[in-house]
């Protein structure tokens, strides 16, 4: 999904464990939210960065938008292209680094969806925002969807070390998270039990507060940023996700 983030996190295990959870009902619900917030004109140009295995990009294309999807994982791109062919839609899928995507501006909208932001150091994360701004025409809009930092901190305070378990048949994926309030980063240990083998890996995710993220967006060239929750309502305490709608 992102250069600098190994295939231990986004790769075959991700497809095995998470794609079945991201089913048609959930994906359609998320696309409907994206559609309602962006209000795209017919045939609008939309950039999905990173696009993962294309579950959002293909559905937006099915609604008549001209979609470009960029990712650096060849397995994800192959799955996205195959699903697009099965749906009878056309998406311009490209291999690229989300910090320097192979696009040249003019997009009406861009999305960075499903906790795809924050995997680099602060300069790398800012480069992602600048790349998204550069891809948009003046007045173009960005949707950025991520875990809410305060909700994660509250879960850690309540549970000590929250654990997420995903079962797929006899296979297990276990994520154990902690949060560093000084660095503003979550640190996750991932344990995968699959095919009788156990594998451990770790990853870290920058989780800026909305005021901090709004400052980054302003520095990147966005003129406005609104904080919304997972339903598209004004963000308030208790939301599980933070959806940011920013204007170029």
N, C-alpha and C positions, 0 to 999 in steps of 0.2 A: 504493500500500500504506500509506504513512504520510504524514500532513500534514507539510510541511516537507521532504519528500524528493520531488524533481521527477519528472515523468513521463519524464525522460531515463533514470532508473534503473528505475523500476517503471512499465511501460507497454507499448506495442505491441512494442518490441524484446524485453522480458522474455518476453512470451508467445511470440514467434517463436523465440527461442533456447532458453529454458529449459523451457517446458512439455513439449516432446517428450522431454527428458531425465528429467522427473519422471513416468515412465510408470506403468502400473498395477502392475507388479511392485514397483517401489520404493515407491509410495504405499501399497500394501497392507502392505508390510513395516513402514513407519513407523506406520501405523494400528494394526497388531498390537502394536507396542512401546507406543504410547500407551495402548491398551486394557489391556495387562498391567500398566503402571505405575499407571494411575488406578483400575483395577478398578471401573468405574462400575456402579451398580445399574441394573436395567432402567428405561428411561425417564428416566434422569438428565438434568439440564439442564447443557449444556456451552456455554461461550463460546469461540469461536475468534477471537482478536484479535491481529493482523489476519488476515483469512481468505484474502486473495489471491483466486485464481480458484476456490476452493472444493474443492480436491482432497482435503483432509483432512475438512472439514466435511461434505461430501456422503457420504463413506464412513462417518463416524461416525453420520450420520442413517440410513444403510442398515442399521446394526446396532441400530437402535431407540432411539437417544438423541434428546433434544430439543435441537437445536443452533441457536444464534444466531451468525451470522458478521458481523463488522463490518470494513469497509474503506472507504477514501475514493477509490478508483479505480473509476470507473463501468464501465470496460472489464472489469476483474476481476469486478465484481459481475454484470455481464451474462453473462459466461462462466459464473460460478458458478450463476446461476439457470437458465441453459439446460442445463447438465450435470445439475443437480438434477432438472429436468423429464424429461430423458432417462432418468435412473435411477429415476424414479417416487418420489422422496423429497421431503420438505418440510424446508426450512431457512429460518429467519427471517433473511434477509440485509438488512442496514441500512448506509446510508452514514454514516460517522462518523469522527472523529479518535480515534486510540487513546489519546491523553492525556486525553480526556474523552468516553468512549464513551456512546452513548445507551442505557444500561441502568441498572437500578435494584436490582441485587443479587439474592441468592437462588440463584445458580448453584452447582451441586455441584462443578463443575470448570471450569478455564479452561486454554487452551493458547496459547502464543506460540511458533510453530513455524518452523523453517527460517530461522534467522538474521534474525528480524524485530525484534530488540531492539537498541537502541544507536545509532539514527540521529540522535538529538537531542543537545543539550547535556546536561550531567549533571542539571540540574533537570528538563528534559523527560523524560529517561529515568526519573527517579524518579517523575514524574507517571504514567508508564505503569504502573509497579509498584503505585502507590497505587490507580490505577483498577482494576487486576486484583484487588487485595485487596478493594476496595469492592464489586466485582461478585460476590464469593464469599460464601456463607453461612459461619458459623463451622464450622470443620472441613473446609471445601472445599479442594480442592487445585489447584495450578498446576503445569503442565509448561512449562518454558522451554528451548528448544533453540537452541544457538548454536555458532559456531566456537570451538574451544579456543584461547585466547590463546597459550599456550606452544607449541602445535603450529605456529601461524602464525609465531611468532618463530623457531622452529627451522628452518622452511622458508626464511624470509628469510635466516637466517644461512648456510644451506647453498647457496642459489641466488643470494644477493645482492639480487635483486628478482624474486620469483616471478611467473610469468606463466601465466595460465589462458587457453586458447584454446578457443572453442566454434565449431564449424562447422555450418552448416545450408545444405546445397547449396553455392552459390557465395558465401554470406554468411558473414562472420566477426565474432565478438565476442572482443575481447582485453582482459583485465583485468591490469593491472600494479600490484602492491601494495607498500607499504612500511609500517613500523610506527614510531610515535613512542612510545618507552617512557616519556617524561615525561608526556605527555597520556593515555597508555593508549589510543591510537586508531590504527586502520589507516587509511591513505589510499590510495585506489585510483583510477587513471586508467583509464577505459574507452574503448576505441576500437571503434567499430562500422563495419563495411564491409558495406553492404546496398544492393542495387539500384544498384550502381555509385557510391554516395555514401559518403563517409567523414565520420564524426561523432565528436567527442571530448567527453567529459564527465568529471567527477570527483565522488567522494563519499567521505565519511568515516564510520567506524563505531567507536563506543566499545566497548572490549573489556575489561571489568573482570575481574580475577582472581576466582576463586571466593570467597575470603575477603571481598573488597570487595563483591561482589555479594550475598553472604549478609548483610552489614551493611545494604545498601540494602533488602533484602527484610524484614529485621527492622524497620527504620524505617518501612516501608510497611504493617506490620501482620501480617506472617507470623510464625508461632511456631516454625517449623522449616524447614530447607532441607537437602536431601541432594544431593551431587554424584555424577552417574552418567555413564557413557560412552554412546556411540551404540548399544550393545547393551542398555543398562539395567543393566550391571554397575557395581559401585563404581568411581568414577573413579580412574584411575591414570595415571602418566606414560606417554606414547605414544598416548593417546586422541586422535582427530581432532576429536571434538565433545564439548561439555559439555552435558549434559541435567540441569537442576535440577528436583527435585521438592520443592515447598514447600507447607506447610500453613497455612491461614488460622487 
